[in-house]
Amino acid sequence: MKKLIFSFLIISIAISCKSPEARYPVSQNSGSYINESVARNKKLLAQEESLIKGIIAEDSSTNYIASNNGFWYFYNKKVADSVSTQKPEFGDIVSFDYHIKTLDDQTIYAEGEKPTKEYAIDQENLFSGLRNGLKLMKAGETVTFLFPSYKAFGYYGDKDRIGTNIPIKTTVTLHSIQEIDSIN
Protein backbone atom coordinates (compact mmCIF):
# COMPACT_ATOMS: atom_id res chain seq x y z
CA MET A 1 0.00 0.00 0.00
CA LYS A 2 2.84 2.34 0.87
CA LYS A 3 4.48 1.54 -2.48
CA LEU A 4 1.26 2.32 -4.32
CA ILE A 5 0.84 5.68 -2.58
CA PHE A 6 4.52 6.47 -3.10
CA SER A 7 4.28 5.57 -6.83
CA PHE A 8 1.14 7.67 -7.19
CA LEU A 9 2.87 10.62 -5.47
CA ILE A 10 5.95 10.37 -7.74
CA ILE A 11 3.78 10.20 -10.88
CA SER A 12 1.72 13.20 -9.68
CA ILE A 13 4.86 15.27 -9.07
CA ALA A 14 6.29 14.35 -12.48
CA ILE A 15 3.08 15.30 -14.28
CA SER A 16 2.66 18.56 -12.35
CA CYS A 17 6.21 19.74 -13.24
CA LYS A 18 5.24 20.22 -16.87
CA SER A 19 5.75 23.86 -17.92
CA PRO A 20 2.63 25.85 -18.77
CA GLU A 21 1.71 26.24 -22.40
CA ALA A 22 1.04 29.65 -23.91
CA ARG A 23 -2.56 30.49 -24.63
CA TYR A 24 -3.13 31.95 -28.07
CA PRO A 25 -5.82 34.52 -28.84
CA VAL A 26 -9.00 33.26 -30.37
CA SER A 27 -8.82 35.83 -33.18
CA GLN A 28 -5.72 37.49 -34.54
CA ASN A 29 -5.82 41.11 -35.71
CA SER A 30 -4.05 41.74 -38.99
CA GLY A 31 -3.98 45.55 -38.64
CA SER A 32 -6.64 45.97 -41.31
CA TYR A 33 -8.63 48.37 -39.10
CA ILE A 34 -5.63 50.69 -38.80
CA ASN A 35 -5.00 50.53 -42.54
CA GLU A 36 -8.65 51.34 -43.24
CA SER A 37 -8.50 54.26 -40.79
CA VAL A 38 -5.37 55.65 -42.44
CA ALA A 39 -6.97 55.41 -45.88
CA ARG A 40 -10.16 57.09 -44.62
CA ASN A 41 -8.17 59.94 -43.02
CA LYS A 42 -6.08 60.49 -46.16
CA LYS A 43 -9.26 60.70 -48.23
CA LEU A 44 -10.82 63.17 -45.75
CA LEU A 45 -7.68 65.34 -45.78
CA ALA A 46 -7.60 65.36 -49.59
CA GLN A 47 -11.26 66.46 -49.69
CA GLU A 48 -10.70 69.24 -47.15
CA GLU A 49 -7.55 70.49 -48.89
CA SER A 50 -9.39 70.48 -52.21
CA LEU A 51 -12.21 72.53 -50.66
CA ILE A 52 -9.76 75.04 -49.17
CA LYS A 53 -7.80 75.35 -52.42
CA GLY A 54 -11.09 75.96 -54.24
CA ILE A 55 -11.91 78.81 -51.85
CA ILE A 56 -8.44 80.27 -52.40
CA ALA A 57 -8.79 80.00 -56.20
CA GLU A 58 -12.15 81.82 -56.13
CA ASP A 59 -10.79 84.65 -53.97
CA SER A 60 -8.10 86.07 -56.27
CA SER A 61 -8.11 89.46 -54.49
CA THR A 62 -6.65 87.98 -51.30
CA ASN A 63 -3.02 86.90 -50.91
CA TYR A 64 -3.22 83.51 -49.18
CA ILE A 65 -0.07 82.02 -47.68
CA ALA A 66 0.45 78.28 -47.23
CA SER A 67 2.07 77.55 -43.87
CA ASN A 68 4.56 74.78 -43.26
CA ASN A 69 2.12 73.43 -40.66
CA GLY A 70 -0.68 72.37 -43.02
CA PHE A 71 -2.99 75.39 -43.07
CA TRP A 72 -3.48 78.59 -45.08
CA TYR A 73 -3.81 82.19 -43.94
CA PHE A 74 -3.97 85.81 -45.01
CA TYR A 75 -3.46 89.13 -43.26
CA ASN A 76 -6.51 91.28 -42.61
CA LYS A 77 -4.26 93.80 -40.85
CA LYS A 78 -0.48 93.53 -41.09
CA VAL A 79 2.06 95.36 -38.95
CA ALA A 80 5.05 96.61 -40.92
CA ASP A 81 8.43 95.08 -40.13
CA SER A 82 9.77 98.57 -39.42
CA VAL A 83 7.24 98.92 -36.56
CA SER A 84 7.72 95.49 -34.96
CA THR A 85 9.44 92.21 -35.76
CA GLN A 86 8.62 90.47 -32.48
CA LYS A 87 6.66 87.24 -32.79
CA PRO A 88 5.72 85.11 -29.78
CA GLU A 89 8.08 82.36 -28.68
CA PHE A 90 7.85 79.50 -26.20
CA GLY A 91 6.48 80.68 -22.85
CA ASP A 92 5.52 84.22 -23.94
CA ILE A 93 2.08 85.35 -22.81
CA VAL A 94 -0.16 86.52 -25.64
CA SER A 95 -3.54 88.21 -25.45
CA PHE A 96 -5.88 87.65 -28.39
CA ASP A 97 -9.46 87.53 -29.61
CA TYR A 98 -10.83 85.17 -32.22
CA HIS A 99 -14.01 84.06 -33.87
CA ILE A 100 -14.76 80.90 -35.83
CA LYS A 101 -16.76 80.25 -38.99
CA THR A 102 -17.28 77.32 -41.29
CA LEU A 103 -15.46 77.50 -44.62
CA ASP A 104 -18.69 78.73 -46.24
CA ASP A 105 -18.81 81.69 -43.77
CA GLN A 106 -21.51 80.45 -41.40
CA THR A 107 -20.76 81.73 -37.91
CA ILE A 108 -19.95 79.15 -35.26
CA TYR A 109 -18.61 81.52 -32.58
CA ALA A 110 -19.31 85.18 -33.34
CA GLU A 111 -16.87 88.03 -32.87
CA GLY A 112 -16.85 88.98 -29.18
CA GLU A 113 -18.66 85.81 -28.13
CA LYS A 114 -15.49 84.27 -26.79
CA PRO A 115 -13.73 86.42 -24.16
CA THR A 116 -10.25 87.80 -24.80
CA LYS A 117 -7.87 84.93 -24.13
CA GLU A 118 -4.46 84.99 -22.52
CA TYR A 119 -2.30 82.07 -23.53
CA ALA A 120 1.25 80.98 -22.67
CA ILE A 121 2.74 79.87 -26.00
CA ASP A 122 3.11 76.07 -26.15
CA GLN A 123 2.37 75.66 -22.45
CA GLU A 124 -1.43 75.43 -22.41
CA ASN A 125 -4.13 73.56 -24.31
CA LEU A 126 -5.20 75.19 -27.53
CA PHE A 127 -6.07 73.52 -30.80
CA SER A 128 -2.92 72.91 -32.86
CA GLY A 129 -3.71 75.17 -35.81
CA LEU A 130 -4.27 78.21 -33.60
CA ARG A 131 -1.23 77.35 -31.49
CA ASN A 132 0.94 77.37 -34.64
CA GLY A 133 -0.85 80.36 -36.16
CA LEU A 134 -0.21 82.63 -33.17
CA LYS A 135 3.53 82.10 -33.61
CA LEU A 136 3.28 83.68 -37.09
CA MET A 137 1.72 86.91 -35.82
CA LYS A 138 2.94 90.19 -34.37
CA ALA A 139 1.09 92.31 -31.81
CA GLY A 140 -1.59 94.41 -33.51
CA GLU A 141 -2.11 92.05 -36.45
CA THR A 142 -5.35 90.40 -37.52
CA VAL A 143 -5.04 87.19 -39.53
CA THR A 144 -7.61 84.80 -40.98
CA PHE A 145 -6.64 81.14 -40.95
CA LEU A 146 -8.17 78.28 -42.95
CA PHE A 147 -7.68 75.08 -40.95
CA PRO A 148 -8.39 71.54 -42.15
CA SER A 149 -10.19 69.57 -39.46
CA TYR A 150 -7.05 67.80 -38.20
CA LYS A 151 -5.52 71.21 -37.42
CA ALA A 152 -8.76 72.46 -35.85
CA PHE A 153 -10.83 70.29 -33.54
CA GLY A 154 -10.45 66.98 -35.38
CA TYR A 155 -12.58 63.92 -34.80
CA TYR A 156 -13.99 65.03 -31.45
CA GLY A 157 -14.99 68.59 -32.34
CA ASP A 158 -15.22 71.06 -29.47
CA LYS A 159 -18.04 69.08 -27.81
CA ASP A 160 -20.30 72.11 -28.18
CA ARG A 161 -20.86 73.71 -31.60
CA ILE A 162 -18.12 72.23 -33.77
CA GLY A 163 -18.85 68.71 -34.95
CA THR A 164 -16.68 65.85 -36.12
CA ASN A 165 -14.05 66.59 -38.78
CA ILE A 166 -15.14 70.16 -39.56
CA PRO A 167 -12.59 72.43 -41.31
CA ILE A 168 -12.86 76.00 -40.02
CA LYS A 169 -12.04 79.62 -40.80
CA THR A 170 -10.72 81.51 -37.77
CA THR A 171 -9.99 85.22 -37.62
CA VAL A 172 -7.53 86.13 -34.85
CA THR A 173 -6.47 89.53 -33.53
CA LEU A 174 -3.28 89.45 -31.48
CA HIS A 175 -3.40 92.32 -28.97
CA SER A 176 -0.13 91.91 -27.09
CA ILE A 177 2.92 89.75 -26.54
CA GLN A 178 4.53 89.71 -23.12
CA GLU A 179 7.98 88.18 -23.36
CA ILE A 180 8.89 85.55 -20.80
CA ASP A 181 12.03 87.55 -19.84
CA SER A 182 9.97 90.61 -18.92
CA ILE A 183 7.77 88.53 -16.62
CA ASN A 184 10.62 87.36 -14.36
Solvent accessible surface area in square Angstrom, and as a share of the most:
residue,aa,sasa,rsa
1,M,171,0.76
2,K,173,0.73
3,K,171,0.72
4,L,121,0.60
5,I,102,0.52
6,F,128,0.53
7,S,52,0.34
8,F,144,0.60
9,L,96,0.48
10,I,88,0.45
11,I,100,0.51
12,S,44,0.28
13,I,92,0.47
14,A,67,0.52
15,I,120,0.61
16,S,88,0.56
17,C,98,0.59
18,K,145,0.62
19,S,83,0.53
20,P,129,0.81
21,E,134,0.60
22,A,75,0.58
23,R,228,0.83
24,Y,178,0.68
25,P,87,0.55
26,V,162,0.93
27,S,91,0.59
28,Q,150,0.67
29,N,127,0.65
30,S,100,0.65
31,G,21,0.20
32,S,56,0.36
33,Y,147,0.56
34,I,113,0.57
35,N,100,0.51
36,E,101,0.45
37,S,28,0.18
38,V,71,0.41
39,A,60,0.46
40,R,132,0.48
41,N,87,0.45
42,K,133,0.56
43,K,133,0.56
44,L,48,0.24
45,L,59,0.29
46,A,60,0.47
47,Q,101,0.45
48,E,8,0.04
49,E,49,0.22
50,S,73,0.47
51,L,95,0.47
52,I,0,0.00
53,K,110,0.46
54,G,32,0.30
55,I,36,0.18
56,I,40,0.20
57,A,80,0.62
58,E,153,0.69
59,D,44,0.23
60,S,108,0.69
61,S,109,0.70
62,T,36,0.21
63,N,119,0.61
64,Y,33,0.12
65,I,60,0.30
66,A,69,0.54
67,S,20,0.13
68,N,160,0.82
69,N,61,0.31
70,G,23,0.22
71,F,1,0.00
72,W,31,0.11
73,Y,19,0.07
74,F,32,0.14
75,Y,54,0.20
76,N,83,0.43
77,K,121,0.51
78,K,120,0.51
79,V,20,0.12
80,A,55,0.42
81,D,94,0.49
82,S,109,0.71
83,V,116,0.66
84,S,32,0.20
85,T,99,0.57
86,Q,65,0.29
87,K,84,0.36
88,P,5,0.03
89,E,123,0.55
90,F,131,0.55
91,G,2,0.02
92,D,7,0.04
93,I,45,0.23
94,V,0,0.00
95,S,16,0.10
96,F,0,0.00
97,D,45,0.23
98,Y,23,0.09
99,H,27,0.12
100,I,0,0.00
101,K,58,0.25
102,T,31,0.18
103,L,14,0.07
104,D,102,0.53
105,D,82,0.43
106,Q,117,0.52
107,T,79,0.46
108,I,22,0.11
109,Y,15,0.06
110,A,43,0.33
111,E,140,0.63
112,G,69,0.66
113,E,78,0.35
114,K,56,0.24
115,P,113,0.71
116,T,76,0.44
117,K,63,0.27
118,E,117,0.53
119,Y,1,0.00
120,A,9,0.07
121,I,0,0.00
122,D,54,0.28
123,Q,100,0.45
124,E,79,0.35
125,N,149,0.76
126,L,22,0.11
127,F,25,0.10
128,S,29,0.19
129,G,0,0.00
130,L,0,0.00
131,R,73,0.27
132,N,25,0.13
133,G,0,0.00
134,L,0,0.00
135,K,66,0.28
136,L,46,0.23
137,M,1,0.00
138,K,7,0.03
139,A,37,0.29
140,G,26,0.25
141,E,1,0.00
142,T,22,0.13
143,V,1,0.00
144,T,4,0.02
145,F,0,0.00
146,L,0,0.00
147,F,0,0.00
148,P,0,0.00
149,S,4,0.02
150,Y,115,0.44
151,K,26,0.11
152,A,8,0.06
153,F,52,0.21
154,G,16,0.15
155,Y,147,0.56
156,Y,158,0.60
157,G,9,0.09
158,D,37,0.19
159,K,172,0.73
160,D,104,0.54
161,R,124,0.45
162,I,6,0.03
163,G,38,0.37
164,T,71,0.41
165,N,46,0.24
166,I,60,0.31
167,P,20,0.12
168,I,0,0.00
169,K,31,0.13
170,T,0,0.00
171,T,24,0.14
172,V,0,0.00
173,T,41,0.24
174,L,0,0.00
175,H,86,0.38
176,S,52,0.34
177,I,24,0.12
178,Q,90,0.40
179,E,80,0.36
180,I,70,0.35
181,D,112,0.58
182,S,80,0.52
183,I,76,0.38
184,N,154,0.79
